């Protein structure tokens, strides 16, 4: 009887420990969506109504845009901003969408600038990037960032509330402005979108293994008692 009682206490402690392990969370880890290797060296490519795989299982979906390889950019550096890496030019006023199917993530930073160095200072171009985050449980977050008139990429940071996301959209839309019939959008280049992947609750495989082991212990105990 005392042996069975000890076994019961052991089982309870084991289940509790495994449950705590399984429901704890591992630290999130940063992934940089840098658009590297999407287009062949020294080239650029055009996308129309396309979804393209990026690194770490993320995708970008656009109506129209171009990937630029760093070699191509270097050969055309009199017109194009260069940061030594590949980047994506979104020449469309509608949103581009970043997501990872079935996964939740947060977002920290991204780099952006006007695609053409001649665009800086042009008052007939929209300098504002609208960002919308889509939350796992429904609802959205939104914010705006303004690109300055200096040539070259800027880094923009999100506040800590940008977490629990299933997708993020970036848009540089056409807008109306005082004294102007319209201000054109769709002129932005993007690079180095930094996201934090939210892993599954830690050690779910361990939890399953532990339950299996527990079942075997109970089974063997019953067999010994029956014998």
C-alpha positions as CSV (number, residue, x, y, z in Angstrom):
1,X,0.0,0.0,0.0
2,X,2.8,2.4,1.0
3,X,4.6,1.5,-2.2
4,X,1.6,2.3,-4.3
5,X,1.2,5.6,-2.5
6,X,4.8,6.5,-3.3
7,X,4.2,5.6,-6.9
8,X,1.1,7.8,-7.0
9,X,3.1,10.8,-5.6
10,X,5.9,10.1,-8.1
11,X,3.4,10.1,-11.0
12,X,1.9,13.4,-9.9
13,X,5.3,15.0,-9.6
14,X,6.4,13.7,-13.0
15,X,3.2,14.9,-14.8
16,X,3.6,18.3,-13.2
17,X,7.2,18.7,-14.2
18,X,6.5,17.6,-17.8
19,X,3.6,20.0,-18.0
20,X,5.7,22.9,-16.8
21,X,8.4,22.1,-19.3
22,X,5.9,21.8,-22.1
23,X,4.1,25.0,-21.4
24,X,7.2,27.2,-20.9
25,X,8.5,29.1,-23.9
26,X,12.0,29.1,-25.4
27,X,13.5,32.5,-26.1
28,X,12.5,33.9,-29.5
29,X,15.3,34.2,-32.0
30,X,15.9,36.9,-34.6
31,X,15.7,36.3,-38.3
32,X,16.9,38.8,-40.9
33,X,14.9,38.7,-44.1
34,X,17.6,40.2,-46.4
35,X,16.5,39.1,-49.9
36,X,19.8,37.5,-50.5
37,X,20.1,34.9,-53.3
38,X,16.6,35.4,-54.7
39,X,18.0,36.7,-58.0
40,X,21.1,35.5,-59.7
41,X,24.4,37.4,-59.4
42,X,24.6,40.6,-61.3
43,X,20.9,40.7,-62.3
44,X,17.5,42.0,-61.4
45,X,14.2,40.3,-61.8
46,X,10.5,41.5,-62.1
47,X,7.6,40.0,-60.1
48,X,3.9,40.4,-60.9
49,X,1.2,39.0,-58.6
50,X,3.8,36.6,-57.1
51,X,4.7,35.0,-53.8
52,X,8.4,34.4,-53.4
53,X,10.1,32.3,-50.6
54,X,12.6,34.1,-48.5
55,X,14.9,32.6,-45.8
56,X,13.7,30.9,-42.7
57,X,10.4,29.8,-44.4
58,X,9.0,33.4,-44.7
59,X,7.5,34.6,-48.0
60,X,6.9,38.0,-49.6
61,X,3.8,38.5,-51.7
62,X,3.5,41.5,-54.1
63,X,1.5,42.7,-57.0
64,X,4.6,44.2,-58.7
65,X,8.2,44.6,-57.7
66,X,11.9,43.8,-58.5
67,X,14.7,42.0,-56.7
68,X,18.1,43.7,-57.2
69,X,21.4,41.8,-56.8
70,X,24.2,43.7,-55.1
71,X,26.4,43.2,-58.2
72,X,23.8,44.8,-60.4
73,X,23.4,47.6,-57.9
74,X,27.1,48.3,-57.9
75,X,27.2,48.6,-61.7
76,X,24.4,51.2,-61.5
77,X,25.4,53.0,-58.2
78,X,25.0,56.4,-59.8
79,X,21.2,55.9,-59.7
80,X,20.6,53.2,-57.1
81,X,21.2,53.3,-53.3
82,X,23.8,50.7,-52.3
83,X,24.3,49.0,-49.0
84,X,26.5,46.2,-50.3
85,X,23.7,43.6,-50.3
86,X,20.6,42.6,-52.4
87,X,17.4,44.4,-51.8
88,X,13.8,44.6,-53.0
89,X,12.2,47.4,-54.9
90,X,8.4,47.7,-54.5
91,X,7.3,50.0,-57.3
92,X,3.6,49.6,-56.5
93,X,1.4,51.7,-54.3
94,X,-0.4,48.7,-52.8
95,X,1.0,46.6,-49.9
96,X,3.7,44.0,-50.0
97,X,3.0,41.2,-47.4
98,X,5.5,39.3,-45.3
99,X,4.4,36.1,-43.5
100,X,5.3,32.6,-42.5
101,X,2.5,30.1,-43.0
102,X,1.1,28.9,-39.7
103,X,3.7,30.7,-37.6
104,X,3.5,33.6,-35.2
105,X,6.3,36.2,-35.1
106,X,7.2,39.7,-33.9
107,X,9.0,42.4,-35.9
108,X,11.8,44.7,-34.7
109,X,13.4,46.7,-37.6
110,X,13.5,47.2,-41.3
111,X,15.6,49.3,-43.7
112,X,14.0,51.4,-46.5
113,X,14.8,54.3,-48.8
114,X,13.7,55.6,-52.2
115,X,14.7,53.3,-55.0
116,X,16.3,56.0,-57.1
117,X,18.7,58.6,-55.7
118,X,17.0,61.3,-57.8
119,X,13.7,60.7,-55.8
120,X,15.1,62.2,-52.6
121,X,13.7,65.7,-52.1
122,X,11.0,65.2,-54.7
123,X,7.8,66.7,-53.1
124,X,5.6,64.9,-55.6
125,X,6.6,61.6,-54.1
126,X,5.1,60.1,-50.9
127,X,7.8,59.9,-48.2
128,X,5.6,57.8,-45.9
129,X,5.5,54.1,-45.4
130,X,2.3,52.6,-43.9
131,X,2.8,49.4,-42.0
132,X,0.0,47.1,-40.9
133,X,0.5,44.1,-38.6
134,X,-2.1,41.3,-38.5
135,X,-2.5,39.7,-35.1
136,X,-2.9,35.9,-34.5
137,X,-6.1,36.4,-32.5
138,X,-7.6,38.9,-34.9
139,X,-7.3,42.6,-35.2
140,X,-4.4,44.7,-36.5
141,X,-1.6,47.1,-35.5
142,X,-0.7,50.1,-37.6
143,X,2.1,52.7,-37.7
144,X,3.8,55.0,-40.2
145,X,7.5,55.8,-40.9
146,X,8.8,58.7,-42.9
147,X,11.8,58.4,-45.2
148,X,14.1,61.4,-45.1
149,X,15.7,63.1,-48.1
150,X,19.2,61.7,-47.5
151,X,20.5,59.2,-50.0
152,X,20.8,55.7,-48.6
153,X,18.9,53.2,-46.5
154,X,17.5,54.2,-43.1
155,X,16.7,51.7,-40.3
156,X,13.2,52.0,-38.7
157,X,12.3,50.4,-35.4
158,X,9.0,49.1,-34.1
159,X,7.9,49.3,-30.5
160,X,7.6,46.2,-28.4
161,X,3.8,45.8,-29.0
162,X,4.5,44.4,-32.5
163,X,4.3,40.8,-31.5
164,X,1.9,37.9,-31.9
165,X,1.8,38.6,-35.7
166,X,0.8,36.3,-38.5
167,X,1.6,38.8,-41.3
168,X,3.0,42.3,-41.8
169,X,2.2,44.6,-44.8
170,X,4.3,47.6,-46.0
171,X,2.7,50.2,-48.4
172,X,3.9,53.5,-49.9
173,X,0.5,54.6,-51.4
174,X,-0.6,57.4,-53.7
175,X,-2.0,60.2,-51.5
176,X,-3.5,63.6,-51.9
177,X,-1.5,66.6,-50.6
178,X,-2.2,70.3,-50.1
179,X,-1.6,72.2,-53.3
180,X,-1.0,69.0,-55.3
181,X,-3.5,66.9,-57.2
182,X,-1.7,63.8,-56.0
183,X,1.6,62.5,-54.5
184,X,2.8,59.3,-56.1
185,X,3.7,56.3,-54.0
186,X,5.3,52.9,-54.9
187,X,8.9,54.1,-54.9
188,X,10.4,52.3,-51.9
189,X,13.3,49.9,-51.6
190,X,13.3,47.5,-48.6
191,X,16.0,45.4,-47.0
192,X,16.9,43.7,-43.7
193,X,13.5,43.1,-42.2
194,X,14.3,41.7,-38.7
195,X,11.7,39.4,-37.2
196,X,11.6,37.3,-34.1
197,X,10.2,33.8,-34.6
198,X,8.0,32.6,-31.7
199,X,8.8,28.9,-31.2
200,X,6.3,26.3,-30.1
201,X,5.9,25.8,-26.4
202,X,9.2,24.3,-25.4
203,X,9.9,20.6,-25.4
204,X,6.6,19.3,-26.7
205,X,8.4,16.2,-28.0
206,X,9.9,15.7,-24.6
207,X,6.5,16.0,-23.0
208,X,5.2,13.3,-25.3
209,X,8.2,11.1,-24.6
210,X,7.7,11.6,-20.9
211,X,4.1,10.6,-21.0
212,X,5.1,7.4,-22.9
213,X,7.7,6.6,-20.3
214,X,5.2,7.2,-17.5
215,X,2.7,4.8,-19.2
216,X,5.4,2.1,-19.4
217,X,6.2,2.6,-15.7
218,X,2.6,2.2,-14.7
219,X,2.1,-0.8,-16.9
220,X,5.1,-2.6,-15.5
221,X,4.0,-1.8,-11.9
222,X,0.6,-3.4,-12.6
223,X,2.2,-6.5,-14.1
224,X,4.4,-7.0,-11.1
225,X,1.5,-6.6,-8.7
226,X,-0.6,-9.1,-10.8
227,X,2.2,-11.6,-10.7
